[in-house]
Amino acid sequence: MDLSLSTRTVGDRTVVEVGGEIDVYTAPKLREQLVELVNDGNFHLVVDMEGVDFLDSTGLGVLVGGLKRVRAHEGSLRLVCNQERILKIFRITGLTKVFPIHSTVDEAVAATD
Amino acid sequence: MATVELRFSALPEHVRTARLVAAAVARRAGVDEAVLDEVRLAVGEACSRAVGLHRSSGISAPVKVLLTEEEKQFSIEVGDEARHAPRRPGEAPGAVDDAEDEMGLAVISGLVDDVEVSAGEHGGLIKMTWPTTPPPAAPLS
């Protein structure tokens, strides 16, 4: 399975829906997408990971890179994830302290803290 | 001798193949279903790291993966042929490549209890081992 990406705007937030596998091969596509969104002036991103089947450290690196970019513009990058197998990777790398992780897109879009 | 041996060109697109093969062989060997996700992730990390090392060092040799089923355990060895310069204690690590390398290793060590990482002039090896549960004996009819 490859990586699928789709974006939509909800208020002042841009929701990036990711599906499939984020690994060393597909992560560059996600990186390009995030860079493009930030370059186009979208600084408040919500990355919906509910359709993600696999995530490795390359994917984590891309998300951290995205966070760094939006923060340079005082933006935000929030994740939506309920899958234990994916959450575990954020936990063992300590990244649960870095990313706000929400259980629904609505909650992530409404979050302001 | 390994149960299954895999060699693949050091290209990112083949890492997924290595993950699928490793998970299939691990399942057959009796690795617990709940742990297969970890096997898949750990072998993917080790292979991604090896691919990165080969590519950054311009090595054309393939990455080697050995999957070995033994009594009560299953092991995966991922070998690269990159020259690992010994780093002296206290010496600062290099730039970005090193950071990604460390992240992969951090995930592996967080996931796998039994892991050995060795590296030398002729290449590096990551060996990961998981316990297996033997399949239940066939019922007597």
gemmi code that builds the backbone of each chain (N, CA, C; Angstrom):
import gemmi

chains = {
    "A": [
        ("MET", (0.833, -1.202, 0.000), (0.000, 0.000, 0.000), (0.867, 1.251, 0.000)),
        ("ASP", (0.451, 2.236, -0.738), (1.189, 3.486, -0.829), (0.612, 4.489, 0.163)),
        ("LEU", (1.060, 5.714, 0.036), (0.598, 6.780, 0.926), (-0.478, 7.587, 0.212)),
        ("SER", (-1.574, 7.897, 0.919), (-2.581, 8.785, 0.317), (-2.664, 10.054, 1.147)),
        ("LEU", (-2.823, 11.159, 0.457), (-2.866, 12.460, 1.130), (-4.018, 13.271, 0.573)),
        ("SER", (-4.813, 13.871, 1.453), (-5.812, 14.816, 0.955), (-5.928, 15.935, 1.977)),
        ("THR", (-6.179, 17.136, 1.481), (-6.249, 18.281, 2.394), (-7.584, 18.997, 2.246)),
        ("ARG", (-8.056, 19.587, 3.332), (-9.264, 20.391, 3.302), (-9.143, 21.491, 4.364)),
        ("THR", (-9.894, 22.537, 4.161), (-9.812, 23.662, 5.085), (-11.037, 23.679, 5.981)),
        ("VAL", (-10.814, 23.807, 7.276), (-11.918, 23.945, 8.229), (-11.623, 25.209, 9.032)),
        ("GLY", (-12.351, 26.285, 8.771), (-12.071, 27.565, 9.429), (-10.670, 28.025, 9.060)),
        ("ASP", (-9.854, 28.304, 10.108), (-8.482, 28.733, 9.813), (-7.501, 27.561, 9.901)),
        ("ARG", (-8.051, 26.339, 9.988), (-7.191, 25.153, 10.083), (-7.149, 24.414, 8.748)),
        ("THR", (-6.034, 23.781, 8.483), (-5.930, 22.920, 7.304), (-5.776, 21.487, 7.796)),
        ("VAL", (-6.716, 20.654, 7.387), (-6.683, 19.257, 7.805), (-6.021, 18.429, 6.708)),
        ("VAL", (-4.978, 17.700, 7.087), (-4.297, 16.814, 6.140), (-4.657, 15.383, 6.536)),
        ("GLU", (-5.408, 14.719, 5.667), (-5.804, 13.344, 5.959), (-4.781, 12.416, 5.323)),
        ("VAL", (-4.139, 11.602, 6.168), (-3.085, 10.719, 5.674), (-3.561, 9.275, 5.759)),
        ("GLY", (-3.316, 8.517, 4.707), (-3.692, 7.108, 4.721), (-2.553, 6.251, 4.200)),
        ("GLY", (-2.502, 4.985, 4.646), (-1.487, 4.062, 4.147), (-0.264, 3.999, 5.039)),
        ("GLU", (0.891, 3.848, 4.424), (2.115, 3.622, 5.183), (3.080, 4.805, 5.046)),
        ("ILE", (3.531, 5.313, 6.194), (4.531, 6.391, 6.170), (5.859, 5.759, 6.557)),
        ("ASP", (6.719, 5.586, 5.577), (8.020, 4.991, 5.867), (9.100, 5.714, 5.080)),
        ("VAL", (10.279, 5.118, 5.032), (11.435, 5.752, 4.406), (11.166, 6.057, 2.915)),
        ("TYR", (10.284, 5.284, 2.298), (9.984, 5.499, 0.880), (8.922, 6.584, 0.668)),
        ("THR", (7.874, 6.556, 1.491), (6.749, 7.471, 1.264), (6.843, 8.790, 2.043)),
        ("ALA", (7.653, 8.817, 3.099), (7.726, 10.024, 3.940), (8.074, 11.298, 3.153)),
        ("PRO", (8.952, 11.215, 2.121), (9.240, 12.447, 1.367), (7.985, 13.095, 0.762)),
        ("LYS", (6.965, 12.280, 0.401), (5.718, 12.847, -0.158), (4.981, 13.660, 0.896)),
        ("LEU", (4.956, 13.134, 2.119), (4.309, 13.859, 3.210), (5.083, 15.142, 3.508)),
        ("ARG", (6.419, 15.039, 3.482), (7.248, 16.220, 3.743), (6.930, 17.320, 2.709)),
        ("GLU", (6.881, 16.921, 1.432), (6.570, 17.887, 0.358), (5.227, 18.558, 0.597)),
        ("GLN", (4.237, 17.746, 0.986), (2.896, 18.275, 1.219), (2.896, 19.309, 2.346)),
        ("LEU", (3.572, 18.993, 3.441), (3.612, 19.909, 4.589), (4.366, 21.192, 4.233)),
        ("VAL", (5.475, 21.042, 3.514), (6.271, 22.209, 3.113), (5.439, 23.120, 2.210)),
        ("GLU", (4.719, 22.478, 1.274), (3.902, 23.246, 0.329), (2.804, 24.028, 1.070)),
        ("LEU", (2.145, 23.349, 2.020), (1.073, 24.019, 2.783), (1.614, 25.230, 3.538)),
        ("VAL", (2.762, 25.051, 4.179), (3.344, 26.159, 4.953), (3.778, 27.286, 4.006)),
        ("ASN", (4.387, 26.915, 2.878), (4.801, 27.940, 1.903), (3.613, 28.727, 1.362)),
        ("ASP", (2.438, 28.052, 1.324), (1.233, 28.728, 0.838), (0.516, 29.511, 1.944)),
        ("GLY", (1.113, 29.542, 3.118), (0.557, 30.363, 4.192), (-0.406, 29.643, 5.120)),
        ("ASN", (-0.422, 28.305, 5.077), (-1.256, 27.541, 6.026), (-0.391, 27.173, 7.228)),
        ("PHE", (-0.614, 27.880, 8.341), (0.267, 27.674, 9.491), (-0.397, 26.900, 10.628)),
        ("HIS", (-1.689, 26.597, 10.491), (-2.358, 25.813, 11.531), (-2.818, 24.492, 10.925)),
        ("LEU", (-2.023, 23.466, 11.159), (-2.267, 22.183, 10.509), (-2.794, 21.141, 11.496)),
        ("VAL", (-3.709, 20.316, 10.998), (-4.196, 19.160, 11.749), (-3.906, 17.945, 10.872)),
        ("VAL", (-3.061, 17.046, 11.351), (-2.729, 15.857, 10.564), (-3.549, 14.687, 11.110)),
        ("ASP", (-4.479, 14.223, 10.283), (-5.365, 13.129, 10.675), (-4.698, 11.803, 10.308)),
        ("MET", (-4.275, 11.055, 11.351), (-3.518, 9.811, 11.148), (-4.411, 8.567, 11.246)),
        ("GLU", (-5.714, 8.742, 11.310), (-6.588, 7.587, 11.524), (-6.493, 6.530, 10.419)),
        ("GLY", (-6.123, 6.956, 9.215), (-6.018, 5.980, 8.114), (-4.605, 5.451, 7.923)),
        ("VAL", (-3.714, 5.760, 8.883), (-2.322, 5.327, 8.738), (-2.146, 3.903, 9.268)),
        ("ASP", (-1.585, 3.033, 8.443), (-1.384, 1.635, 8.837), (-0.008, 1.402, 9.436)),
        ("PHE", (0.924, 2.277, 9.054), (2.304, 2.053, 9.487), (3.020, 3.391, 9.573)),
        ("LEU", (3.794, 3.583, 10.639), (4.563, 4.813, 10.811), (5.923, 4.446, 11.387)),
        ("ASP", (6.995, 4.949, 10.776), (8.314, 4.669, 11.346), (9.022, 5.975, 11.713)),
        ("SER", (10.282, 5.879, 12.083), (10.991, 7.074, 12.569), (11.180, 8.111, 11.465)),
        ("THR", (11.221, 7.667, 10.208), (11.332, 8.642, 9.113), (10.087, 9.521, 9.092)),
        ("GLY", (8.918, 8.885, 9.298), (7.657, 9.629, 9.347), (7.620, 10.580, 10.535)),
        ("LEU", (8.128, 10.106, 11.682), (8.186, 10.970, 12.868), (9.041, 12.197, 12.567)),
        ("GLY", (10.156, 11.953, 11.866), (11.058, 13.049, 11.516), (10.360, 14.100, 10.659)),
        ("VAL", (9.531, 13.630, 9.720), (8.802, 14.548, 8.845), (7.794, 15.373, 9.660)),
        ("LEU", (7.099, 14.738, 10.599), (6.128, 15.456, 11.432), (6.834, 16.498, 12.306)),
        ("VAL", (7.991, 16.119, 12.863), (8.756, 17.070, 13.676), (9.209, 18.244, 12.798)),
        ("GLY", (9.635, 17.943, 11.566), (10.030, 18.993, 10.622), (8.867, 19.935, 10.314)),
        ("GLY", (7.669, 19.368, 10.180), (6.462, 20.166, 9.923), (6.164, 21.091, 11.096)),
        ("LEU", (6.297, 20.526, 12.300), (6.042, 21.308, 13.513), (7.010, 22.502, 13.592)),
        ("LYS", (8.271, 22.221, 13.257), (9.292, 23.264, 13.286), (8.924, 24.393, 12.302)),
        ("ARG", (8.440, 24.005, 11.132), (8.081, 25.005, 10.118), (6.902, 25.871, 10.551)),
        ("VAL", (5.841, 25.235, 11.075), (4.674, 26.046, 11.457), (4.988, 26.925, 12.674)),
        ("ARG", (5.834, 26.419, 13.563), (6.185, 27.208, 14.747), (6.963, 28.466, 14.372)),
        ("ALA", (7.708, 28.391, 13.277), (8.456, 29.571, 12.803), (7.481, 30.682, 12.419)),
        ("HIS", (6.219, 30.327, 12.164), (5.183, 31.306, 11.810), (4.132, 31.407, 12.916)),
        ("GLU", (4.526, 30.990, 14.119), (3.606, 30.971, 15.263), (2.353, 30.162, 14.983)),
        ("GLY", (2.535, 29.106, 14.235), (1.424, 28.227, 13.890), (1.362, 27.023, 14.816)),
        ("SER", (0.584, 26.011, 14.402), (0.446, 24.807, 15.226), (0.345, 23.571, 14.336)),
        ("LEU", (0.723, 22.447, 14.892), (0.535, 21.169, 14.189), (-0.025, 20.179, 15.205)),
        ("ARG", (-1.274, 19.782, 14.967), (-1.949, 18.857, 15.870), (-2.171, 17.533, 15.154)),
        ("LEU", (-2.160, 16.465, 15.940), (-2.357, 15.144, 15.347), (-3.690, 14.573, 15.811)),
        ("VAL", (-4.317, 13.791, 14.944), (-5.505, 13.044, 15.338), (-5.140, 11.570, 15.208)),
        ("CYS", (-5.182, 10.858, 16.334), (-4.820, 9.447, 16.305), (-5.426, 8.711, 17.489)),
        ("ASN", (-6.039, 7.585, 17.211), (-6.590, 6.723, 18.264), (-5.984, 5.321, 18.224)),
        ("GLN", (-5.143, 5.088, 17.228), (-4.638, 3.730, 17.066), (-3.468, 3.463, 18.005)),
        ("GLU", (-3.619, 2.459, 18.822), (-2.621, 2.136, 19.829), (-1.246, 1.857, 19.197)),
        ("ARG", (-1.240, 1.142, 18.064), (0.040, 0.771, 17.441), (0.827, 2.002, 16.989)),
        ("ILE", (0.104, 3.064, 16.601), (0.756, 4.301, 16.157), (1.127, 5.159, 17.382)),
        ("LEU", (0.207, 5.229, 18.346), (0.459, 6.026, 19.555), (1.697, 5.526, 20.304)),
        ("LYS", (1.892, 4.211, 20.255), (3.028, 3.607, 20.951), (4.368, 4.172, 20.448)),
        ("ILE", (4.434, 4.434, 19.150), (5.676, 4.952, 18.562), (5.953, 6.373, 19.063)),
        ("PHE", (4.871, 7.153, 19.232), (5.041, 8.497, 19.778), (5.480, 8.426, 21.238)),
        ("ARG", (4.946, 7.431, 21.951), (5.292, 7.293, 23.363), (6.742, 6.891, 23.573)),
        ("ILE", (7.196, 5.865, 22.838), (8.566, 5.389, 23.103), (9.628, 6.392, 22.665)),
        ("THR", (9.249, 7.329, 21.798), (10.227, 8.335, 21.371), (10.055, 9.635, 22.157)),
        ("GLY", (9.084, 9.660, 23.080), (8.870, 10.858, 23.900), (8.149, 11.974, 23.168)),
        ("LEU", (7.645, 11.686, 21.964), (7.031, 12.752, 21.157), (5.592, 13.092, 21.565)),
        ("THR", (5.032, 12.316, 22.491), (3.688, 12.663, 22.984), (3.754, 13.995, 23.739)),
        ("LYS", (4.975, 14.344, 24.174), (5.149, 15.624, 24.887), (5.320, 16.770, 23.896)),
        ("VAL", (5.592, 16.436, 22.661), (5.885, 17.458, 21.649), (4.640, 17.802, 20.830)),
        ("PHE", (3.850, 16.780, 20.504), (2.658, 16.979, 19.679), (1.379, 16.920, 20.513)),
        ("PRO", (0.466, 17.857, 20.310), (-0.874, 17.679, 20.881), (-1.572, 16.569, 20.067)),
        ("ILE", (-2.039, 15.521, 20.750), (-2.691, 14.410, 20.053), (-4.163, 14.361, 20.454)),
        ("HIS", (-5.040, 14.426, 19.474), (-6.478, 14.470, 19.719), (-7.150, 13.194, 19.219)),
        ("SER", (-8.361, 12.947, 19.763), (-9.051, 11.724, 19.344), (-9.982, 11.953, 18.151)),
        ("THR", (-10.353, 13.193, 17.897), (-11.184, 13.457, 16.706), (-10.686, 14.712, 16.000)),
        ("VAL", (-11.016, 14.804, 14.725), (-10.653, 15.988, 13.935), (-11.363, 17.218, 14.501)),
        ("ASP", (-12.639, 17.057, 14.888), (-13.415, 18.178, 15.442), (-12.717, 18.758, 16.670)),
        ("GLU", (-12.253, 17.865, 17.537), (-11.583, 18.298, 18.761), (-10.281, 19.055, 18.429)),
        ("ALA", (-9.540, 18.521, 17.442), (-8.260, 19.151, 17.055), (-8.497, 20.519, 16.434)),
        ("VAL", (-9.551, 20.620, 15.625), (-9.863, 21.880, 14.955), (-10.303, 22.941, 15.963)),
        ("ALA", (-11.024, 22.489, 17.018), (-11.551, 23.418, 18.008), (-10.493, 23.831, 19.040)),
        ("ALA", (-9.401, 23.033, 19.144), (-8.402, 23.287, 20.181), (-7.681, 24.607, 19.950)),
        ("THR", (-7.422, 25.316, 21.031), (-6.757, 26.617, 20.889), (-5.549, 26.772, 21.811)),
        ("ASP", (-5.384, 25.870, 22.746), (-4.318, 26.057, 23.748), (-2.929, 25.979, 23.127)),
    ],
    "B": [
        ("MET", (22.232, -21.983, 9.875), (21.772, -21.359, 8.635), (20.442, -20.646, 8.872)),
        ("ALA", (20.306, -19.511, 8.198), (19.067, -18.743, 8.350), (17.894, -19.494, 7.731)),
        ("THR", (16.718, -19.304, 8.284), (15.513, -19.909, 7.728), (15.179, -19.245, 6.388)),
        ("VAL", (15.252, -17.927, 6.382), (15.029, -17.160, 5.156), (16.086, -16.063, 5.106)),
        ("GLU", (16.701, -15.922, 3.937), (17.701, -14.873, 3.778), (17.254, -13.952, 2.656)),
        ("LEU", (17.372, -12.677, 2.895), (16.892, -11.691, 1.926), (18.007, -10.698, 1.649)),
        ("ARG", (18.237, -10.422, 0.374), (19.182, -9.360, 0.018), (18.453, -8.410, -0.892)),
        ("PHE", (18.535, -7.137, -0.614), (17.864, -6.188, -1.500), (18.735, -4.971, -1.781)),
        ("SER", (18.566, -4.402, -2.977), (19.300, -3.191, -3.350), (18.955, -2.116, -2.339)),
        ("ALA", (19.935, -1.305, -2.010), (19.741, -0.291, -0.954), (18.881, 0.861, -1.453)),
        ("LEU", (17.593, 0.572, -1.650), (16.627, 1.574, -2.104), (15.444, 1.599, -1.135)),
        ("PRO", (14.942, 2.796, -0.817), (13.844, 2.906, 0.162), (12.612, 2.072, -0.193)),
        ("GLU", (12.318, 1.923, -1.493), (11.104, 1.195, -1.871), (11.131, -0.284, -1.510)),
        ("HIS", (12.319, -0.829, -1.248), (12.379, -2.254, -0.912), (12.251, -2.536, 0.585)),
        ("VAL", (12.274, -1.491, 1.382), (12.195, -1.698, 2.832), (10.846, -2.322, 3.214)),
        ("ARG", (9.807, -1.898, 2.499), (8.476, -2.450, 2.772), (8.447, -3.962, 2.525)),
        ("THR", (9.107, -4.392, 1.444), (9.181, -5.827, 1.132), (9.839, -6.575, 2.286)),
        ("ALA", (10.923, -5.997, 2.802), (11.629, -6.641, 3.919), (10.711, -6.750, 5.141)),
        ("ARG", (9.916, -5.721, 5.376), (8.988, -5.746, 6.530), (7.963, -6.865, 6.376)),
        ("LEU", (7.417, -6.957, 5.150), (6.375, -7.962, 4.913), (6.930, -9.376, 5.053)),
        ("VAL", (8.117, -9.596, 4.481), (8.724, -10.931, 4.548), (9.041, -11.281, 6.007)),
        ("ALA", (9.648, -10.326, 6.716), (10.030, -10.585, 8.105), (8.804, -10.913, 8.956)),
        ("ALA", (7.721, -10.156, 8.747), (6.516, -10.403, 9.548), (5.912, -11.770, 9.217)),
        ("ALA", (5.950, -12.140, 7.939), (5.391, -13.441, 7.538), (6.184, -14.593, 8.146)),
        ("VAL", (7.513, -14.473, 8.112), (8.352, -15.555, 8.654), (8.221, -15.598, 10.189)),
        ("ALA", (8.141, -14.415, 10.809), (7.988, -14.356, 12.273), (6.678, -15.024, 12.703)),
        ("ARG", (5.612, -14.766, 11.948), (4.310, -15.361, 12.275), (4.398, -16.876, 12.202)),
        ("ARG", (5.008, -17.352, 11.142), (5.160, -18.801, 10.958), (6.007, -19.422, 12.061)),
        ("ALA", (7.011, -18.653, 12.529), (7.917, -19.173, 13.562), (7.238, -19.235, 14.932)),
        ("GLY", (6.070, -18.591, 15.064), (5.349, -18.649, 16.335), (5.519, -17.412, 17.203)),
        ("VAL", (5.977, -16.304, 16.610), (6.046, -15.051, 17.367), (4.599, -14.612, 17.622)),
        ("ASP", (4.355, -14.172, 18.846), (3.001, -13.790, 19.248), (2.414, -12.724, 18.324)),
        ("GLU", (1.135, -12.906, 17.961), (0.453, -11.964, 17.060), (0.572, -10.522, 17.548)),
        ("ALA", (0.489, -10.357, 18.870), (0.519, -9.006, 19.446), (1.875, -8.329, 19.249)),
        ("VAL", (2.900, -9.137, 18.988), (4.259, -8.594, 18.867), (4.650, -8.360, 17.408)),
        ("LEU", (3.840, -8.886, 16.481), (4.201, -8.784, 15.060), (4.333, -7.342, 14.575)),
        ("ASP", (3.513, -6.454, 15.114), (3.629, -5.034, 14.750), (5.002, -4.487, 15.112)),
        ("GLU", (5.497, -4.951, 16.276), (6.809, -4.503, 16.735), (7.912, -5.063, 15.849)),
        ("VAL", (7.752, -6.315, 15.451), (8.730, -6.952, 14.562), (8.794, -6.161, 13.252)),
        ("ARG", (7.618, -5.854, 12.729), (7.508, -5.136, 11.459), (8.201, -3.764, 11.557)),
        ("LEU", (7.909, -3.078, 12.636), (8.484, -1.737, 12.814), (9.996, -1.811, 13.025)),
        ("ALA", (10.429, -2.735, 13.879), (11.859, -2.834, 14.205), (12.680, -3.217, 12.977)),
        ("VAL", (12.201, -4.169, 12.193), (12.968, -4.586, 11.011), (12.963, -3.456, 9.971)),
        ("GLY", (11.878, -2.730, 9.897), (11.800, -1.576, 8.987), (12.800, -0.499, 9.379)),
        ("GLU", (12.896, -0.247, 10.679), (13.856, 0.751, 11.158), (15.295, 0.320, 10.838)),
        ("ALA", (15.576, -0.948, 11.112), (16.940, -1.442, 10.883), (17.286, -1.391, 9.384)),
        ("CYS", (16.314, -1.757, 8.540), (16.568, -1.736, 7.091), (16.681, -0.300, 6.567)),
        ("SER", (15.830, 0.606, 7.068), (15.905, 2.014, 6.636), (17.274, 2.589, 6.970)),
        ("ARG", (17.741, 2.234, 8.152), (19.044, 2.727, 8.602), (20.152, 2.190, 7.688)),
        ("ALA", (20.080, 0.894, 7.371), (21.094, 0.280, 6.505), (21.058, 0.905, 5.102)),
        ("VAL", (19.841, 1.122, 4.581), (19.701, 1.748, 3.258), (20.335, 3.141, 3.278)),
        ("GLY", (20.043, 3.900, 4.335), (20.603, 5.251, 4.466), (22.132, 5.228, 4.517)),
        ("LEU", (22.675, 4.268, 5.265), (24.137, 4.172, 5.394), (24.775, 3.806, 4.052)),
        ("HIS", (24.160, 2.867, 3.315), (24.705, 2.472, 2.011), (24.662, 3.632, 1.027)),
        ("ARG", (23.517, 4.334, 1.037), (23.355, 5.429, 0.079), (24.302, 6.591, 0.387)),
        ("SER", (24.433, 6.912, 1.681), (25.298, 8.057, 2.007), (26.776, 7.719, 1.818)),
        ("SER", (27.102, 6.420, 1.826), (28.505, 6.043, 1.635), (28.773, 5.589, 0.201)),
        ("GLY", (27.738, 5.625, -0.651), (27.917, 5.219, -2.046), (28.246, 3.743, -2.207)),
        ("ILE", (27.653, 2.912, -1.358), (27.919, 1.469, -1.421), (26.867, 0.799, -2.311)),
        ("SER", (27.311, 0.041, -3.315), (26.346, -0.571, -4.230), (25.882, -1.952, -3.755)),
        ("ALA", (26.536, -2.482, -2.745), (26.188, -3.820, -2.242), (24.774, -3.813, -1.655)),
        ("PRO", (24.103, -4.963, -1.714), (22.759, -5.028, -1.131), (22.774, -5.039, 0.397)),
        ("VAL", (21.611, -4.754, 0.953), (21.412, -4.867, 2.404), (21.003, -6.319, 2.653)),
        ("LYS", (21.503, -6.896, 3.710), (21.237, -8.320, 3.967), (20.362, -8.485, 5.215)),
        ("VAL", (19.351, -9.334, 5.082), (18.472, -9.614, 6.231), (18.425, -11.128, 6.430)),
        ("LEU", (18.748, -11.570, 7.631), (18.689, -12.999, 7.935), (17.583, -13.226, 8.956)),
        ("LEU", (16.663, -14.114, 8.619), (15.552, -14.421, 9.523), (15.763, -15.860, 9.987)),
        ("THR", (15.935, -16.039, 11.268), (16.287, -17.368, 11.762), (15.331, -17.854, 12.837)),
        ("GLU", (14.755, -18.987, 12.544), (13.837, -19.618, 13.485), (14.639, -20.630, 14.284)),
        ("GLU", (14.641, -20.469, 15.596), (15.344, -21.425, 16.438), (14.356, -21.958, 17.454)),
        ("GLU", (14.846, -22.886, 18.275), (13.956, -23.419, 19.285), (13.619, -22.303, 20.281)),
        ("LYS", (12.376, -22.019, 20.449), (11.881, -21.025, 21.409), (12.242, -19.574, 21.108)),
        ("GLN", (12.931, -19.330, 19.989), (13.173, -17.920, 19.656), (13.293, -17.686, 18.158)),
        ("PHE", (13.089, -16.436, 17.792), (13.161, -16.027, 16.396), (14.059, -14.802, 16.343)),
        ("SER", (15.026, -14.829, 15.417), (15.901, -13.658, 15.370), (16.003, -13.070, 13.975)),
        ("ILE", (16.230, -11.790, 13.946), (16.399, -11.058, 12.696), (17.732, -10.333, 12.774)),
        ("GLU", (18.560, -10.549, 11.747), (19.820, -9.816, 11.671), (19.797, -8.957, 10.422)),
        ("VAL", (20.065, -7.682, 10.584), (20.133, -6.773, 9.442), (21.564, -6.271, 9.348)),
        ("GLY", (22.210, -6.601, 8.226), (23.616, -6.236, 8.071), (23.831, -5.197, 6.991)),
        ("ASP", (24.701, -4.250, 7.292), (25.078, -3.267, 6.269), (26.575, -3.401, 6.027)),
        ("GLU", (27.050, -2.784, 4.949), (28.479, -2.864, 4.640), (29.158, -1.507, 4.756)),
        ("ALA", (28.497, -0.584, 5.449), (29.081, 0.745, 5.618), (30.205, 0.690, 6.640)),
        ("ARG", (31.199, 1.481, 6.387), (32.322, 1.528, 7.314), (31.924, 2.426, 8.480)),
        ("HIS", (31.901, 1.857, 9.655), (31.518, 2.634, 10.832), (32.791, 3.059, 11.542)),
        ("ALA", (33.112, 4.331, 11.426), (34.310, 4.818, 12.113), (34.041, 4.784, 13.609)),
        ("PRO", (34.938, 4.204, 14.350), (34.691, 4.161, 15.798), (34.657, 5.576, 16.367)),
        ("ARG", (33.650, 5.843, 17.151), (33.511, 7.168, 17.754), (34.053, 7.104, 19.179)),
        ("ARG", (34.958, 8.000, 19.472), (35.541, 7.977, 20.822), (34.531, 8.501, 21.824)),
        ("PRO", (34.575, 7.990, 23.035), (33.634, 8.477, 24.049), (33.767, 9.988, 24.201)),
        ("GLY", (32.644, 10.665, 24.257), (32.670, 12.107, 24.453), (32.744, 12.890, 23.164)),
        ("GLU", (33.063, 12.194, 22.058), (33.156, 12.876, 20.775), (31.748, 13.221, 20.295)),
        ("ALA", (31.565, 14.426, 19.793), (30.224, 14.850, 19.386), (29.797, 14.107, 18.125)),
        ("PRO", (28.537, 13.664, 18.057), (28.057, 13.038, 16.840), (27.969, 14.044, 15.697)),
        ("GLY", (27.849, 13.527, 14.483), (27.801, 14.393, 13.301), (26.479, 15.110, 13.162)),
        ("ALA", (26.170, 15.517, 11.951), (24.999, 16.374, 11.712), (23.695, 15.591, 11.588)),
        ("VAL", (22.874, 15.957, 10.610), (21.501, 15.457, 10.473), (21.431, 13.935, 10.305)),
        ("ASP", (22.316, 13.381, 9.458), (22.286, 11.940, 9.208), (22.366, 11.169, 10.514)),
        ("ASP", (23.251, 11.630, 11.379), (23.418, 10.969, 12.659), (22.145, 11.047, 13.499)),
        ("ALA", (21.468, 12.194, 13.434), (20.250, 12.376, 14.219), (19.180, 11.382, 13.777)),
        ("GLU", (19.024, 11.192, 12.457), (18.029, 10.237, 11.954), (18.408, 8.818, 12.328)),
        ("ASP", (19.692, 8.543, 12.219), (20.246, 7.254, 12.573), (19.916, 6.937, 14.039)),
        ("GLU", (20.126, 7.936, 14.901), (19.882, 7.754, 16.328), (18.396, 7.533, 16.608)),
        ("MET", (17.532, 8.233, 15.886), (16.086, 8.103, 16.070), (15.658, 6.674, 15.746)),
        ("GLY", (16.165, 6.118, 14.650), (15.859, 4.731, 14.274), (16.306, 3.767, 15.355)),
        ("LEU", (17.516, 3.980, 15.850), (18.037, 3.100, 16.900), (17.246, 3.257, 18.194)),
        ("ALA", (16.785, 4.498, 18.455), (15.995, 4.729, 19.670), (14.689, 3.942, 19.601)),
        ("VAL", (14.074, 3.938, 18.416), (12.819, 3.189, 18.248), (13.077, 1.691, 18.434)),
        ("ILE", (14.147, 1.206, 17.814), (14.470, -0.226, 17.934), (14.698, -0.609, 19.396)),
        ("SER", (15.501, 0.187, 20.111), (15.799, -0.193, 21.493), (14.583, -0.030, 22.396)),
        ("GLY", (13.663, 0.872, 22.007), (12.429, 1.005, 22.772), (11.478, -0.162, 22.551)),
        ("LEU", (11.555, -0.742, 21.350), (10.617, -1.802, 20.982), (11.089, -3.193, 21.364)),
        ("VAL", (12.383, -3.432, 21.174), (12.898, -4.794, 21.296), (13.727, -4.939, 22.568)),
        ("ASP", (13.374, -5.930, 23.374), (14.105, -6.132, 24.630), (15.488, -6.702, 24.373)),
        ("ASP", (15.569, -7.618, 23.410), (16.819, -8.308, 23.151), (17.401, -7.821, 21.826)),
        ("VAL", (18.285, -6.837, 21.905), (18.880, -6.291, 20.681), (20.374, -6.069, 20.873)),
        ("GLU", (21.125, -6.435, 19.836), (22.579, -6.216, 19.887), (22.959, -5.406, 18.660)),
        ("VAL", (23.667, -4.339, 18.869), (24.133, -3.520, 17.751), (25.648, -3.587, 17.728)),
        ("SER", (26.207, -4.027, 16.603), (27.664, -4.044, 16.507), (28.069, -3.350, 15.215)),
        ("ALA", (29.222, -2.761, 15.204), (29.687, -2.049, 14.022), (31.199, -2.046, 13.989)),
        ("GLY", (31.721, -2.142, 12.789), (33.177, -2.128, 12.639), (33.569, -1.563, 11.297)),
        ("GLU", (34.797, -1.808, 10.923), (35.349, -1.303, 9.659), (34.616, -1.867, 8.441)),
        ("HIS", (34.109, -3.097, 8.559), (33.539, -3.751, 7.384), (32.022, -3.751, 7.356)),
        ("GLY", (31.430, -3.087, 8.299), (29.976, -3.007, 8.278), (29.380, -3.141, 9.663)),
        ("GLY", (28.067, -2.995, 9.700), (27.384, -3.060, 10.988), (26.319, -4.143, 10.975)),
        ("LEU", (25.903, -4.532, 12.147), (24.883, -5.566, 12.259), (23.953, -5.244, 13.434)),
        ("ILE", (22.658, -5.370, 13.174), (21.687, -5.235, 14.260), (21.006, -6.588, 14.392)),
        ("LYS", (21.108, -7.183, 15.561), (20.461, -8.481, 15.786), (19.369, -8.312, 16.833)),
        ("MET", (18.160, -8.737, 16.432), (17.009, -8.601, 17.335), (16.396, -9.989, 17.534)),
        ("THR", (16.038, -10.280, 18.752), (15.507, -11.619, 19.038), (14.194, -11.529, 19.819)),
        ("TRP", (13.249, -12.367, 19.428), (11.958, -12.432, 20.121), (11.686, -13.883, 20.536)),
        ("PRO", (10.999, -14.068, 21.647), (10.631, -15.438, 22.036), (9.487, -15.946, 21.155)),
        ("THR", (9.406, -17.236, 21.004), (8.295, -17.814, 20.241), (7.556, -18.813, 21.118)),
        ("THR", (6.309, -18.999, 20.784), (5.560, -20.033, 21.481), (5.311, -21.156, 20.482)),
        ("PRO", (5.679, -22.374, 20.824), (5.509, -23.469, 19.864), (4.031, -23.682, 19.553)),
        ("PRO", (3.704, -24.066, 18.325), (2.306, -24.321, 17.997), (1.776, -25.474, 18.846)),
        ("PRO", (0.489, -25.409, 19.233), (-0.058, -26.490, 20.063), (0.016, -27.827, 19.303)),
        ("ALA", (0.271, -28.882, 20.072), (0.376, -30.203, 19.448), (-0.955, -30.576, 18.810)),
        ("ALA", (-0.890, -31.270, 17.690), (-2.122, -31.683, 17.012), (-2.902, -32.617, 17.927)),
        ("PRO", (-4.194, -32.402, 18.051), (-4.973, -33.275, 18.939), (-4.976, -34.725, 18.429)),
        ("LEU", (-4.917, -35.648, 19.368), (-4.948, -37.066, 18.965), (-6.375, -37.445, 18.586)),
        ("SER", (-6.483, -38.168, 17.511), (-7.848, -38.526, 17.104), (-8.124, -39.979, 17.446)),
    ],
}
model = gemmi.Model(1)
for chain_id, residues in chains.items():
    chain = gemmi.Chain(chain_id)
    for i, (resn, *xyz) in enumerate(residues, 1):
        res = gemmi.Residue()
        res.name, res.seqid = resn, gemmi.SeqId(i, " ")
        for name, pos in zip(("N", "CA", "C"), xyz):
            atom = gemmi.Atom()
            atom.name, atom.element = name, gemmi.Element(name[0])
            atom.pos, atom.b_iso = gemmi.Position(*pos), 0.0
            res.add_atom(atom)
        chain.add_residue(res)
    model.add_chain(chain)
structure = gemmi.Structure()
structure.add_model(model)
structure.setup_entities()
